[in-house]
Protein backbone atom coordinates (compact mmCIF):
# COMPACT_ATOMS: atom_id res chain seq x y z
CA UNK A 1 0.00 0.00 0.00
CA UNK A 2 2.80 2.45 0.80
CA UNK A 3 4.49 1.83 -2.53
CA UNK A 4 1.39 2.83 -4.51
CA UNK A 5 -0.18 5.38 -2.17
CA UNK A 6 0.20 8.05 -4.87
CA UNK A 7 -2.25 6.07 -7.06
CA UNK A 8 -5.51 6.12 -5.10
CA UNK A 9 -8.20 3.69 -6.22
CA UNK A 10 -11.52 5.36 -6.92
CA UNK A 11 -14.94 3.79 -6.51
CA UNK A 12 -15.29 2.83 -10.19
CA UNK A 13 -11.92 1.07 -10.32
CA UNK A 14 -12.42 -0.69 -7.00
CA UNK A 15 -15.83 -1.89 -8.20
CA UNK A 16 -14.27 -3.34 -11.35
CA UNK A 17 -11.58 -5.08 -9.33
CA UNK A 18 -14.18 -6.51 -6.93
CA UNK A 19 -16.32 -7.84 -9.79
CA UNK A 20 -13.27 -9.27 -11.55
CA UNK A 21 -12.27 -11.09 -8.37
CA UNK A 22 -15.74 -12.48 -7.72
CA UNK A 23 -16.16 -13.61 -11.34
CA UNK A 24 -12.54 -14.82 -11.64
CA UNK A 25 -11.85 -12.45 -14.55
CA UNK A 26 -8.23 -11.53 -15.21
CA UNK A 27 -8.54 -9.91 -18.63
CA UNK A 28 -9.81 -6.33 -18.73
CA UNK A 29 -10.31 -3.72 -21.44
CA UNK A 30 -9.65 -0.25 -20.10
CA UNK A 31 -8.13 3.10 -20.97
CA UNK A 32 -7.03 3.52 -17.34
CA UNK A 33 -3.31 2.81 -16.96
CA UNK A 34 -3.79 2.17 -13.22
CA UNK A 35 -4.88 -1.38 -14.06
CA UNK A 36 -1.24 -2.16 -14.89
CA UNK A 37 -0.57 -1.57 -11.17
CA UNK A 38 -3.65 -3.14 -9.57
CA UNK A 39 -3.42 -6.76 -8.47
CA UNK A 40 -6.07 -9.36 -7.79
CA UNK A 41 -6.48 -11.11 -4.44
CA UNK A 42 -4.05 -13.85 -5.50
CA UNK A 43 -1.49 -11.17 -6.48
CA UNK A 44 -1.89 -11.88 -10.19
CA UNK A 45 -1.78 -8.90 -12.50
CA UNK A 46 -4.64 -8.04 -14.81
CA UNK A 47 -4.18 -8.85 -18.48
CA UNK A 48 -4.91 -5.38 -19.86
CA UNK A 49 -6.24 -5.22 -23.40
CA UNK A 50 -5.10 -1.84 -24.70
CA UNK A 51 -7.39 0.38 -26.72
Backbone as ProteinMPNN parsed JSONL, in Angstrom:
{"seq_chain_A": "XXXXXXXXXXXXXXXXXXXXXXXXXXXXXXXXXXXXXXXXXXXXXXXXXXX", "coords_chain_A": {"N_chain_A": [[0.825, -1.19, 0.0], [1.945, 1.263, 0.761], [3.809, 1.669, -1.251], [2.299, 2.276, -3.514], [0.75, 4.457, -2.812], [0.427, 6.897, -3.993], [-1.265, 6.474, -6.056], [-4.319, 6.531, -5.846], [-7.202, 4.431, -5.462], [-10.198, 4.749, -7.066], [-13.826, 4.72, -6.659], [-15.068, 3.559, -8.932], [-12.985, 2.063, -10.162], [-12.315, 0.339, -8.035], [-14.678, -1.063, -7.844], [-14.708, -2.437, -10.287], [-12.469, -4.084, -9.921], [-13.348, -5.609, -7.744], [-15.563, -6.971, -8.881], [-14.235, -8.374, -10.899], [-12.637, -10.062, -9.343], [-14.613, -11.585, -8.009], [-15.839, -12.849, -10.121], [-13.803, -14.198, -11.222], [-12.235, -13.068, -13.277], [-9.562, -12.122, -15.281], [-8.744, -10.715, -17.438], [-8.971, -7.524, -18.825], [-10.478, -4.756, -20.429], [-9.538, -1.538, -20.773], [-9.015, 2.011, -20.567], [-7.636, 3.083, -18.596], [-4.613, 3.452, -17.131], [-3.934, 2.665, -14.587], [-4.657, 0.064, -14.099], [-2.55, -1.497, -14.783], [-1.099, -1.542, -12.542], [-2.741, -2.404, -10.441], [-3.582, -5.311, -8.535], [-4.937, -8.611, -8.297], [-6.687, -10.561, -5.784], [-5.124, -12.844, -5.493], [-2.662, -11.94, -6.089], [-2.068, -11.851, -8.743], [-1.515, -10.151, -11.81], [-3.617, -8.004, -13.772], [-4.613, -8.858, -17.084], [-4.259, -6.59, -19.336], [-6.097, -5.289, -21.942], [-5.188, -3.275, -24.398], [-6.446, -0.164, -25.731]], "CA_chain_A": [[0.0, 0.0, 0.0], [2.8, 2.448, 0.804], [4.492, 1.834, -2.527], [1.395, 2.828, -4.506], [-0.175, 5.384, -2.175], [0.197, 8.046, -4.869], [-2.253, 6.065, -7.057], [-5.512, 6.123, -5.105], [-8.2, 3.686, -6.224], [-11.516, 5.363, -6.915], [-14.944, 3.791, -6.51], [-15.291, 2.827, -10.186], [-11.924, 1.065, -10.317], [-12.424, -0.688, -7.0], [-15.828, -1.886, -8.204], [-14.274, -3.344, -11.352], [-11.577, -5.082, -9.326], [-14.175, -6.507, -6.932], [-16.323, -7.836, -9.792], [-13.268, -9.272, -11.545], [-12.267, -11.092, -8.368], [-15.738, -12.476, -7.716], [-16.157, -13.608, -11.337], [-12.543, -14.821, -11.642], [-11.85, -12.452, -14.548], [-8.226, -11.529, -15.205], [-8.544, -9.906, -18.635], [-9.812, -6.33, -18.733], [-10.314, -3.721, -21.439], [-9.646, -0.248, -20.099], [-8.13, 3.096, -20.967], [-7.034, 3.516, -17.341], [-3.311, 2.805, -16.963], [-3.786, 2.173, -13.22], [-4.876, -1.376, -14.059], [-1.245, -2.163, -14.887], [-0.566, -1.569, -11.174], [-3.65, -3.144, -9.575], [-3.418, -6.761, -8.468], [-6.07, -9.362, -7.792], [-6.476, -11.111, -4.438], [-4.048, -13.846, -5.503], [-1.486, -11.173, -6.482], [-1.888, -11.875, -10.186], [-1.782, -8.9, -12.504], [-4.637, -8.043, -14.809], [-4.18, -8.849, -18.481], [-4.907, -5.379, -19.855], [-6.244, -5.218, -23.397], [-5.097, -1.837, -24.696], [-7.386, 0.381, -26.724]], "C_chain_A": [[0.874, 1.261, 0.0], [3.433, 2.724, -0.548], [3.611, 2.546, -3.545], [0.4, 3.825, -3.916], [-0.434, 6.625, -3.021], [-0.785, 7.724, -6.003], [-3.502, 5.591, -6.312], [-6.511, 5.412, -6.018], [-9.559, 4.328, -5.983], [-12.602, 4.286, -6.877], [-15.162, 2.954, -7.765], [-14.247, 1.733, -10.368], [-12.03, -0.037, -9.278], [-13.612, -1.605, -7.263], [-15.462, -2.891, -9.293], [-13.362, -4.438, -10.821], [-12.383, -6.085, -8.51], [-14.972, -7.472, -7.804], [-15.392, -8.833, -10.471], [-12.858, -10.395, -10.599], [-13.404, -12.077, -8.141], [-16.099, -13.348, -8.916], [-14.933, -14.332, -11.912], [-12.127, -14.37, -13.057], [-10.481, -11.816, -14.372], [-7.923, -10.638, -16.401], [-9.512, -8.726, -18.585], [-9.459, -5.36, -19.854], [-10.532, -2.384, -20.75], [-8.69, 0.758, -20.714], [-7.334, 3.604, -19.77], [-5.733, 2.756, -17.093], [-3.082, 2.276, -15.54], [-3.959, 0.657, -13.144], [-3.604, -2.171, -14.338], [-0.619, -2.323, -13.505], [-1.422, -2.448, -10.263], [-3.398, -4.641, -9.663], [-4.679, -7.382, -7.907], [-5.709, -9.966, -6.444], [-5.34, -12.122, -4.389], [-2.727, -13.27, -6.013], [-1.153, -11.275, -7.954], [-2.216, -10.507, -10.762], [-2.935, -9.096, -13.472], [-3.956, -8.182, -16.168], [-4.944, -7.704, -19.123], [-4.919, -5.446, -21.374], [-6.229, -3.733, -23.758], [-6.078, -1.425, -25.784], [-6.683, 0.704, -28.019]], "O_chain_A": [[0.562, 2.225, -0.699], [3.579, 3.879, -0.946], [4.107, 3.331, -4.353], [-0.684, 4.014, -4.469], [-1.413, 7.334, -2.79], [-1.102, 8.592, -6.817], [-3.719, 4.388, -6.163], [-6.646, 5.751, -7.194], [-10.015, 4.439, -4.845], [-12.324, 3.098, -7.043], [-15.418, 1.754, -7.665], [-14.591, 0.596, -10.693], [-11.856, -1.213, -9.596], [-13.562, -2.792, -6.942], [-15.858, -4.055, -9.23], [-13.474, -5.593, -11.23], [-12.125, -7.286, -8.58], [-15.048, -8.662, -7.499], [-15.73, -10.01, -10.601], [-12.745, -11.549, -11.012], [-13.172, -13.284, -8.087], [-16.607, -14.457, -8.749], [-15.015, -14.989, -12.95], [-11.73, -15.176, -13.898], [-10.259, -11.059, -13.427], [-6.949, -9.885, -16.382], [-10.706, -8.894, -18.337], [-8.287, -5.17, -20.182], [-11.606, -2.135, -20.202], [-7.678, 0.388, -21.309], [-6.458, 4.457, -19.917], [-5.754, 1.546, -16.87], [-2.137, 1.521, -15.31], [-3.455, 0.029, -12.212], [-3.581, -3.388, -14.151], [0.282, -3.14, -13.317], [-0.891, -3.158, -9.409], [-3.05, -5.169, -10.719], [-5.403, -6.753, -7.135], [-4.559, -9.891, -6.013], [-4.665, -12.25, -3.368], [-1.794, -14.009, -6.328], [-0.083, -10.842, -8.382], [-3.088, -9.798, -10.259], [-3.197, -10.207, -13.932], [-2.85, -7.68, -16.37], [-6.132, -7.828, -19.419], [-3.881, -5.636, -22.01], [-7.179, -3.015, -23.445], [-6.479, -2.224, -26.63], [-7.316, 1.172, -28.965]]}, "name": "protein", "num_of_chains": 1, "seq": "XXXXXXXXXXXXXXXXXXXXXXXXXXXXXXXXXXXXXXXXXXXXXXXXXXX"}
